[in-house]
Amino acid sequence: MTGEDALFDLEPAGEADPGFATLTDRPLEELMAPDWAEAMRPVEGHLRDALAYVARRAGDGKHVLPASENVLRAFRQPLAEVKVLLLGQDPYPTPGHAVGLSFSVSRQTRPIPRSLANIYRELHDDLGLPPRVHGDLSAWTEQGVLLLNRVLTVEARDAGAHRGKGWEAITTAAVTAVVNRTDGAGRRRPLVAILWGKDAEGVAPLLGDAPSIVSVHPSPLSASRGFFGSKPFSRTNELLVGQGAEPVDWELPVL
């Protein structure tokens, strides 16, 4: 998410991931949920270009994050099920942290990134929910929370390395697809957008009349300047209920 997380990088880079070279040739339906594949068809060329860039960087010996099988992980969740868009910046640059879902890490990661620790602090202050020792946020995705980064890859210890390399066109199309979903009667489906940080805030014009909750990034470098006290979790649930949707149970499972 931000370079501050890389300060705790104690892990070796490891061997190059050979899977990046295969991503550019695989059908969209193998890379994401069927309705996402249909929605992303108009930007498939841009997606192939971004994947080709990532494959070249990996082929040049750069340690690209997350692992190849997780680059498009956010799109495995069906588009039709999304009701909350939680948008961040780019993946954690610390090896072992990025898992393809914004702000999330694996259950084994210790310590959790400081940005995520700040999210847990706000979750507690907002809803009284206890912080977890793990940083696996995938339980939120199962309730329709799309954990998406503005840029989907990064290089180890180099936050923002893949900004401006094509991912923005892909995530712009993704946000547009989420906003424009309709039900059988042609009505827009319920949606709340949570935008954390300047990169995420840049998609606000795409949201139309969909409600959004905007604040600075939860990084330790900025959290005290408007993230703490923003109550994004309770406000999101209020906005969902106001649209006739079920609220999100933000409490994460214990290990």
C-alpha positions as YAML, in Angstrom:
chain: A
units: angstrom
residues:
- id: 1
  name: MET
  ca: [0.00, 0.00, 0.00]
- id: 2
  name: THR
  ca: [2.72, 2.43, 0.93]
- id: 3
  name: GLY
  ca: [6.47, 2.35, 1.24]
- id: 4
  name: GLU
  ca: [6.35, 2.52, 5.02]
- id: 5
  name: ASP
  ca: [5.41, -1.15, 5.11]
- id: 6
  name: ALA
  ca: [8.66, -2.02, 3.33]
- id: 7
  name: LEU
  ca: [10.61, -0.85, 6.37]
- id: 8
  name: PHE
  ca: [9.83, -4.19, 7.96]
- id: 9
  name: ASP
  ca: [11.01, -6.26, 5.01]
- id: 10
  name: LEU
  ca: [13.07, -9.06, 6.51]
- id: 11
  name: GLU
  ca: [12.29, -11.68, 3.89]
- id: 12
  name: PRO
  ca: [14.53, -12.65, 0.97]
- id: 13
  name: ALA
  ca: [13.22, -11.98, -2.52]
- id: 14
  name: GLY
  ca: [12.98, -15.69, -3.32]
- id: 15
  name: GLU
  ca: [13.00, -17.29, -6.76]
- id: 16
  name: ALA
  ca: [11.38, -15.67, -9.78]
- id: 17
  name: ASP
  ca: [7.71, -16.51, -10.28]
- id: 18
  name: PRO
  ca: [7.40, -18.27, -13.67]
- id: 19
  name: GLY
  ca: [3.62, -17.88, -13.69]
- id: 20
  name: PHE
  ca: [3.66, -14.28, -14.92]
- id: 21
  name: ALA
  ca: [4.73, -15.41, -18.38]
- id: 22
  name: THR
  ca: [1.58, -17.51, -18.78]
- id: 23
  name: LEU
  ca: [-0.96, -14.88, -17.72]
- id: 24
  name: THR
  ca: [-1.01, -12.99, -21.01]
- id: 25
  name: ASP
  ca: [-2.20, -16.03, -23.00]
- id: 26
  name: ARG
  ca: [-4.88, -17.37, -20.69]
- id: 27
  name: PRO
  ca: [-8.57, -16.69, -21.53]
- id: 28
  name: LEU
  ca: [-10.25, -14.08, -19.36]
- id: 29
  name: GLU
  ca: [-12.67, -16.73, -18.12]
- id: 30
  name: GLU
  ca: [-9.73, -18.56, -16.51]
- id: 31
  name: LEU
  ca: [-8.49, -15.40, -14.81]
- id: 32
  name: MET
  ca: [-11.71, -14.03, -13.31]
- id: 33
  name: ALA
  ca: [-15.39, -14.69, -12.64]
- id: 34
  name: PRO
  ca: [-17.51, -15.04, -15.81]
- id: 35
  name: ASP
  ca: [-19.42, -11.78, -15.32]
- id: 36
  name: TRP
  ca: [-16.17, -9.93, -14.71]
- id: 37
  name: ALA
  ca: [-14.73, -11.45, -17.90]
- id: 38
  name: GLU
  ca: [-17.71, -10.12, -19.85]
- id: 39
  name: ALA
  ca: [-17.46, -6.67, -18.26]
- id: 40
  name: MET
  ca: [-13.71, -6.41, -18.89]
- id: 41
  name: ARG
  ca: [-13.83, -7.54, -22.51]
- id: 42
  name: PRO
  ca: [-13.71, -3.96, -23.87]
- id: 43
  name: VAL
  ca: [-10.37, -3.37, -22.10]
- id: 44
  name: GLU
  ca: [-8.93, -6.84, -22.68]
- id: 45
  name: GLY
  ca: [-6.18, -5.38, -24.86]
- id: 46
  name: HIS
  ca: [-5.12, -3.00, -22.09]
- id: 47
  name: LEU
  ca: [-5.18, -5.88, -19.63]
- id: 48
  name: ARG
  ca: [-2.96, -8.00, -21.87]
- id: 49
  name: ASP
  ca: [-0.54, -5.09, -22.21]
- id: 50
  name: ALA
  ca: [-0.36, -4.61, -18.43]
- id: 51
  name: LEU
  ca: [0.19, -8.33, -17.89]
- id: 52
  name: ALA
  ca: [2.87, -8.36, -20.59]
- id: 53
  name: TYR
  ca: [4.67, -5.50, -18.86]
- id: 54
  name: VAL
  ca: [4.57, -7.37, -15.56]
- id: 55
  name: ALA
  ca: [5.83, -10.54, -17.26]
- id: 56
  name: ARG
  ca: [8.76, -8.62, -18.76]
- id: 57
  name: ARG
  ca: [9.71, -7.16, -15.40]
- id: 58
  name: ALA
  ca: [9.56, -10.61, -13.80]
- id: 59
  name: GLY
  ca: [11.58, -12.00, -16.71]
- id: 60
  name: ASP
  ca: [14.21, -9.34, -16.09]
- id: 61
  name: GLY
  ca: [14.62, -10.68, -12.57]
- id: 62
  name: LYS
  ca: [12.45, -8.16, -10.72]
- id: 63
  name: HIS
  ca: [10.50, -9.50, -7.77]
- id: 64
  name: VAL
  ca: [6.92, -8.67, -8.75]
- id: 65
  name: LEU
  ca: [4.17, -8.78, -6.13]
- id: 66
  name: PRO
  ca: [1.70, -10.34, -5.53]
- id: 67
  name: ALA
  ca: [2.33, -13.86, -6.80]
- id: 68
  name: SER
  ca: [1.13, -14.41, -10.36]
- id: 69
  name: GLU
  ca: [-1.92, -16.45, -9.32]
- id: 70
  name: ASN
  ca: [-3.12, -13.56, -7.13]
- id: 71
  name: VAL
  ca: [-2.68, -10.59, -9.48]
- id: 72
  name: LEU
  ca: [-6.35, -10.69, -10.52]
- id: 73
  name: ARG
  ca: [-7.66, -12.28, -7.35]
- id: 74
  name: ALA
  ca: [-10.10, -9.45, -6.62]
- id: 75
  name: PHE
  ca: [-12.00, -10.36, -9.79]
- id: 76
  name: ARG
  ca: [-12.69, -13.93, -8.73]
- id: 77
  name: GLN
  ca: [-15.57, -12.61, -6.64]
- id: 78
  name: PRO
  ca: [-18.61, -12.31, -8.96]
- id: 79
  name: LEU
  ca: [-19.29, -8.77, -10.11]
- id: 80
  name: ALA
  ca: [-22.99, -9.23, -9.41]
- id: 81
  name: GLU
  ca: [-22.32, -9.79, -5.71]
- id: 82
  name: VAL
  ca: [-20.39, -6.55, -5.10]
- id: 83
  name: LYS
  ca: [-22.07, -4.00, -2.85]
- id: 84
  name: VAL
  ca: [-19.02, -2.27, -1.35]
- id: 85
  name: LEU
  ca: [-16.00, -1.07, -3.29]
- id: 86
  name: LEU
  ca: [-13.03, -0.62, -0.95]
- id: 87
  name: LEU
  ca: [-10.30, 0.94, -3.04]
- id: 88
  name: GLY
  ca: [-6.67, 1.35, -2.06]
- id: 89
  name: GLN
  ca: [-3.45, 2.34, -3.81]
- id: 90
  name: ASP
  ca: [-1.07, -0.43, -4.84]
- id: 91
  name: PRO
  ca: [-0.04, -3.73, -3.22]
- id: 92
  name: TYR
  ca: [2.20, -3.95, -0.19]
- id: 93
  name: PRO
  ca: [5.83, -3.89, -1.43]
- id: 94
  name: THR
  ca: [7.05, -6.16, 1.35]
- id: 95
  name: PRO
  ca: [7.66, -9.73, 0.08]
- id: 96
  name: GLY
  ca: [5.09, -12.07, 1.58]
- id: 97
  name: HIS
  ca: [2.50, -9.38, 2.27]
- id: 98
  name: ALA
  ca: [0.57, -8.77, -0.97]
- id: 99
  name: VAL
  ca: [-2.16, -11.33, -1.67]
- id: 100
  name: GLY
  ca: [-4.20, -9.64, -4.42]
- id: 101
  name: LEU
  ca: [-6.84, -8.10, -2.13]
- id: 102
  name: SER
  ca: [-6.35, -4.51, -1.04]
- id: 103
  name: PHE
  ca: [-5.02, -4.14, 2.51]
- id: 104
  name: SER
  ca: [-5.29, -7.89, 3.17]
- id: 105
  name: VAL
  ca: [-2.42, -10.27, 3.95]
- id: 106
  name: SER
  ca: [-2.27, -14.00, 4.56]
- id: 107
  name: ARG
  ca: [-3.28, -15.42, 7.92]
- id: 108
  name: GLN
  ca: [0.32, -16.40, 8.57]
- id: 109
  name: THR
  ca: [1.82, -12.91, 8.13]
- id: 110
  name: ARG
  ca: [3.37, -11.48, 11.31]
- id: 111
  name: PRO
  ca: [3.46, -8.68, 12.18]
- id: 112
  name: ILE
  ca: [0.59, -7.33, 10.15]
- id: 113
  name: PRO
  ca: [1.34, -4.20, 8.10]
- id: 114
  name: ARG
  ca: [0.99, -0.93, 9.94]
- id: 115
  name: SER
  ca: [-1.68, 0.36, 7.57]
- id: 116
  name: LEU
  ca: [-3.80, -2.67, 8.41]
- id: 117
  name: ALA
  ca: [-3.16, -2.20, 12.12]
- id: 118
  name: ASN
  ca: [-4.59, 1.31, 11.74]
- id: 119
  name: ILE
  ca: [-7.64, -0.11, 9.93]
- id: 120
  name: TYR
  ca: [-8.18, -2.46, 12.88]
- id: 121
  name: ARG
  ca: [-7.84, 0.46, 15.29]
- id: 122
  name: GLU
  ca: [-10.53, 2.40, 13.42]
- id: 123
  name: LEU
  ca: [-12.71, -0.72, 13.21]
- id: 124
  name: HIS
  ca: [-12.53, -0.99, 16.98]
- id: 125
  name: ASP
  ca: [-13.19, 2.72, 17.56]
- id: 126
  name: ASP
  ca: [-16.06, 2.72, 15.07]
- id: 127
  name: LEU
  ca: [-17.85, -0.54, 15.88]
- id: 128
  name: GLY
  ca: [-16.14, -1.84, 19.01]
- id: 129
  name: LEU
  ca: [-14.81, -4.91, 17.18]
- id: 130
  name: PRO
  ca: [-11.63, -6.47, 18.54]
- id: 131
  name: PRO
  ca: [-8.52, -6.40, 16.35]
- id: 132
  name: ARG
  ca: [-7.33, -9.77, 15.06]
- id: 133
  name: VAL
  ca: [-3.78, -11.06, 15.20]
- id: 134
  name: HIS
  ca: [-4.10, -12.07, 11.53]
- id: 135
  name: GLY
  ca: [-4.65, -9.80, 8.55]
- id: 136
  name: ASP
  ca: [-6.84, -11.97, 6.33]
- id: 137
  name: LEU
  ca: [-9.75, -9.81, 5.12]
- id: 138
  name: SER
  ca: [-11.19, -12.38, 2.71]
- id: 139
  name: ALA
  ca: [-14.27, -12.82, 4.93]
- id: 140
  name: TRP
  ca: [-15.30, -9.34, 3.83]
- id: 141
  name: THR
  ca: [-15.16, -10.35, 0.16]
- id: 142
  name: GLU
  ca: [-17.60, -13.18, 0.86]
- id: 143
  name: GLN
  ca: [-20.15, -10.51, 1.83]
- id: 144
  name: GLY
  ca: [-19.74, -8.46, -1.32]
- id: 145
  name: VAL
  ca: [-16.81, -6.20, -0.42]
- id: 146
  name: LEU
  ca: [-14.53, -5.75, -3.42]
- id: 147
  name: LEU
  ca: [-11.00, -5.25, -2.08]
- id: 148
  name: LEU
  ca: [-9.39, -3.59, -5.07]
- id: 149
  name: ASN
  ca: [-6.18, -1.64, -5.52]
- id: 150
  name: ARG
  ca: [-5.88, 1.14, -8.09]
- id: 151
  name: VAL
  ca: [-2.70, -0.55, -9.35]
- id: 152
  name: LEU
  ca: [-2.57, -4.35, -9.16]
- id: 153
  name: THR
  ca: [1.17, -5.08, -9.05]
- id: 154
  name: VAL
  ca: [4.31, -3.64, -7.51]
- id: 155
  name: GLU
  ca: [7.98, -4.53, -7.16]
- id: 156
  name: ALA
  ca: [9.54, -5.61, -3.90]
- id: 157
  name: ARG
  ca: [10.69, -2.71, -1.76]
- id: 158
  name: ASP
  ca: [9.62, -0.17, -4.41]
- id: 159
  name: ALA
  ca: [6.14, 1.17, -3.61]
- id: 160
  name: GLY
  ca: [4.38, 2.65, -6.63]
- id: 161
  name: ALA
  ca: [6.76, 1.01, -9.11]
- id: 162
  name: HIS
  ca: [3.94, 0.00, -11.46]
- id: 163
  name: ARG
  ca: [1.91, 3.19, -11.41]
- id: 164
  name: GLY
  ca: [1.36, 4.51, -14.90]
- id: 165
  name: LYS
  ca: [2.08, 1.11, -16.49]
- id: 166
  name: GLY
  ca: [-1.47, 0.38, -17.63]
- id: 167
  name: TRP
  ca: [-3.27, -0.84, -14.53]
- id: 168
  name: GLU
  ca: [-5.20, 2.40, -14.07]
- id: 169
  name: ALA
  ca: [-7.16, 1.78, -17.28]
- id: 170
  name: ILE
  ca: [-8.11, -1.67, -16.01]
- id: 171
  name: THR
  ca: [-9.28, -0.53, -12.60]
- id: 172
  name: THR
  ca: [-11.10, 2.44, -14.11]
- id: 173
  name: ALA
  ca: [-13.07, -0.04, -16.22]
- id: 174
  name: ALA
  ca: [-13.64, -2.20, -13.15]
- id: 175
  name: VAL
  ca: [-15.02, 0.68, -11.09]
- id: 176
  name: THR
  ca: [-17.25, 1.72, -14.00]
- id: 177
  name: ALA
  ca: [-18.56, -1.84, -14.31]
- id: 178
  name: VAL
  ca: [-19.41, -1.96, -10.60]
- id: 179
  name: VAL
  ca: [-21.21, 1.38, -10.74]
- id: 180
  name: ASN
  ca: [-23.25, 0.50, -13.84]
- id: 181
  name: ARG
  ca: [-24.65, -2.85, -12.69]
- id: 182
  name: THR
  ca: [-28.42, -3.10, -12.80]
- id: 183
  name: ASP
  ca: [-31.02, -5.55, -11.59]
- id: 184
  name: GLY
  ca: [-33.69, -7.24, -13.70]
- id: 185
  name: ALA
  ca: [-35.82, -4.10, -13.59]
- id: 186
  name: GLY
  ca: [-33.01, -1.90, -14.84]
- id: 187
  name: ARG
  ca: [-32.36, -0.32, -11.46]
- id: 188
  name: ARG
  ca: [-28.80, 0.25, -10.28]
- id: 189
  name: ARG
  ca: [-27.69, -2.22, -7.68]
- id: 190
  name: PRO
  ca: [-26.81, -0.97, -4.18]
- id: 191
  name: LEU
  ca: [-23.23, 0.26, -3.85]
- id: 192
  name: VAL
  ca: [-21.06, 2.17, -1.40]
- id: 193
  name: ALA
  ca: [-17.50, 3.17, -2.29]
- id: 194
  name: ILE
  ca: [-14.77, 3.55, 0.32]
- id: 195
  name: LEU
  ca: [-11.82, 5.47, -1.12]
- id: 196
  name: TRP
  ca: [-8.63, 5.58, 0.95]
- id: 197
  name: GLY
  ca: [-5.78, 7.74, -0.32]
- id: 198
  name: LYS
  ca: [-5.18, 10.07, -3.26]
- id: 199
  name: ASP
  ca: [-4.94, 7.29, -5.85]
- id: 200
  name: ALA
  ca: [-8.30, 5.88, -4.78]
- id: 201
  name: GLU
  ca: [-9.89, 9.31, -4.55]
- id: 202
  name: GLY
  ca: [-9.15, 9.81, -8.22]
- id: 203
  name: VAL
  ca: [-11.99, 7.49, -9.23]
- id: 204
  name: ALA
  ca: [-14.64, 9.62, -7.49]
- id: 205
  name: PRO
  ca: [-15.86, 11.14, -10.79]
- id: 206
  name: LEU
  ca: [-16.68, 7.63, -12.02]
- id: 207
  name: LEU
  ca: [-19.13, 6.95, -9.21]
- id: 208
  name: GLY
  ca: [-22.03, 9.04, -10.43]
- id: 209
  name: ASP
  ca: [-24.62, 9.23, -7.68]
- id: 210
  name: ALA
  ca: [-23.26, 6.21, -5.79]
- id: 211
  name: PRO
  ca: [-22.41, 7.27, -2.23]
- id: 212
  name: SER
  ca: [-18.75, 7.34, -1.25]
- id: 213
  name: ILE
  ca: [-16.71, 7.64, 1.93]
- id: 214
  name: VAL
  ca: [-13.40, 9.36, 1.25]
- id: 215
  name: SER
  ca: [-10.45, 9.83, 3.57]
- id: 216
  name: VAL
  ca: [-6.69, 9.86, 3.63]
- id: 217
  name: HIS
  ca: [-4.86, 6.55, 3.49]
- id: 218
  name: PRO
  ca: [-4.58, 4.54, 6.73]
- id: 219
  name: SER
  ca: [-0.78, 4.61, 6.47]
- id: 220
  name: PRO
  ca: [0.99, 5.79, 9.64]
- id: 221
  name: LEU
  ca: [2.18, 8.70, 7.54]
- id: 222
  name: SER
  ca: [-1.35, 10.03, 7.06]
- id: 223
  name: ALA
  ca: [-3.88, 8.20, 9.27]
- id: 224
  name: SER
  ca: [-3.94, 10.91, 11.93]
- id: 225
  name: ARG
  ca: [-4.90, 13.49, 9.29]
- id: 226
  name: GLY
  ca: [-8.44, 12.23, 8.74]
- id: 227
  name: PHE
  ca: [-8.55, 8.46, 8.65]
- id: 228
  name: PHE
  ca: [-8.94, 8.01, 12.38]
- id: 229
  name: GLY
  ca: [-12.45, 9.02, 13.37]
- id: 230
  name: SER
  ca: [-13.85, 8.75, 9.84]
- id: 231
  name: LYS
  ca: [-16.12, 5.83, 10.87]
- id: 232
  name: PRO
  ca: [-16.12, 4.18, 7.44]
- id: 233
  name: PHE
  ca: [-17.58, 0.89, 8.59]
- id: 234
  name: SER
  ca: [-20.68, 2.15, 10.39]
- id: 235
  name: ARG
  ca: [-21.29, 4.79, 7.71]
- id: 236
  name: THR
  ca: [-21.06, 2.16, 4.97]
- id: 237
  name: ASN
  ca: [-23.64, 0.00, 6.68]
- id: 238
  name: GLU
  ca: [-25.99, 2.95, 7.13]
- id: 239
  name: LEU
  ca: [-25.70, 3.77, 3.44]
- id: 240
  name: LEU
  ca: [-26.29, 0.14, 2.43]
- id: 241
  name: VAL
  ca: [-29.39, -0.16, 4.57]
- id: 242
  name: GLY
  ca: [-30.63, 3.11, 3.09]
- id: 243
  name: GLN
  ca: [-30.42, 1.46, -0.34]
- id: 244
  name: GLY
  ca: [-32.28, -1.64, 0.81]
- id: 245
  name: ALA
  ca: [-29.17, -3.84, 1.06]
- id: 246
  name: GLU
  ca: [-27.95, -5.99, 3.93]
- id: 247
  name: PRO
  ca: [-25.21, -4.42, 6.08]
- id: 248
  name: VAL
  ca: [-21.73, -5.95, 6.17]
- id: 249
  name: ASP
  ca: [-20.68, -7.93, 9.24]
- id: 250
  name: TRP
  ca: [-17.23, -6.39, 9.60]
- id: 251
  name: GLU
  ca: [-16.13, -8.71, 12.41]
- id: 252
  name: LEU
  ca: [-13.39, -11.00, 11.15]
- id: 253
  name: PRO
  ca: [-13.07, -14.63, 12.24]
- id: 254
  name: VAL
  ca: [-10.46, -15.62, 14.75]
- id: 255
  name: LEU
  ca: [-7.75, -18.05, 13.75]
...
